[in-house]
Every structure is written in structure tokens, then in C-alpha cells.
């Protein structure tokens, strides 16, 4: 069963609580128990991540006062919305845009459920940056991204690192992609590569409860990491 069908069905009976649980209940047409609970099993984490991703992506698109069709299309691409599930995805997305809960409440609960500063939250933050980039960065969107990052538990150094990936792309600089300096030796290059693989590999995201539909960001980042390592080592895949 796809994550979209799951969100519209039985998984909403899992106790998530808080603003994410309220949004799930609204989408399902009924109430969800508001008891607060940490994500204690993969299924609950999967549902919690899915709702947080939809809610924050929708709030991101609306941050500049103009939630465009292009932004929703980017959301569909990043989160692999099958055409058969477009109606379910759109319903959640539109509800999140108009919900009474603020984005800060969604972000804070996501950090509580998924772990402050976790790679999973970094994937989600990267997706929000990609959505914001669709029609150019608006001042309100940049403020939104900064506040979400803070609520996610990323310190200033981590936020700067993530921001550089999007405002000053280093896709053509393999040293920057791997986070090392040009004087790094072979051992340092290899160590940096393996550390990044451990943190960002899509399998890690799946193991942490990210639904398969939502690992596109991990895949894109891993492709950049592999390409940078190949350039520095002369490897060919």
C-alpha cells in the first residue's frame, strides 16, 4: 500500500498527537487521539514523517503568499506522488496550507518524533529548499527555512552548510561536496566519503522509517557524493 493510501486509511489510528495528529484527523474526516507520544515503532515514524513532510512543504509553498502550481509539481516529483494517489496527496497538501496550526508547531513536533538534527530531518529541509527554489527565493521563504531549521534542531554551522548547497551550489567542486580541502590526501578523501555515505545513503533513510516515496532527496544527494568521489579518485562506475 502506498504512503498516500495509508495516510487516508488505517494508519491514522496510530497515536501521533499534537498538530500533526490533528492534521491527520482533519484529512481523515475524524479526530485523532491528541495524546503526545514519541515515535516508538517504524510504522508510527513513517506516518509521522509523511505528515510532517506534506505539512511543511505546503507551508513552504505558501510562505511568500503565492503557492504556485510549479511548487506543488516539485513536491510531487520529490515525494513521488503516483497519479492514482494525486487526490489524496492534494487533499493533505491543501489542508496543511490552510490549517490553523503554524509551521513552527509542525516542525517542533517533527523534531520531537524524528530526532533533533537527524539526517531524516536534513533530507526534509533540503526538500523544502528545492521547493522554494522553483520560483526564486523570496525573503519570506528564506525566513521560513531558517526558522524551520532551528525548530528541527540544526545549529548555525549546520544551517550554513545546508544553505550553501542551495544558495551557492558547489556541484562542480568535488572538494566542497565531500566537505574537505584540496590538500586532503587519499585517506582523508576516502574517510570523508564513507562518513557521508553512512549519513546520507537512502538505505539509512528507509531504516529510519522514511517511506520509499520520500527518499528522492537522499538519492539525489548520494548521486552528488558518488560523482564527487569518482572525480577525485578517478573511479568509473
Secondary structure, 3 states (H helix, E strand, C coil): CCHHHHHCCHHHHCCCCHHHHHHHHHHHCCCCCCCCCCCCCHHHHHHHHHHHHHHHHHHHHHCCCCCCHHHHHHHHHHCCCCHHHHHHHHHHHHHHHHCCCCHHHHHHHHHHHHCCCCHHHHHHHHHHHHHHHCCCCCHHHHHHHHHHHHHHCCCHHHHHHHHHHHHCCCCCCHHHHHCCCCCCCHHHHHHHHHHHHHHHCHHHHHHCCCCHHHCHHHHHHHHHHHHHHHHHHCCCC
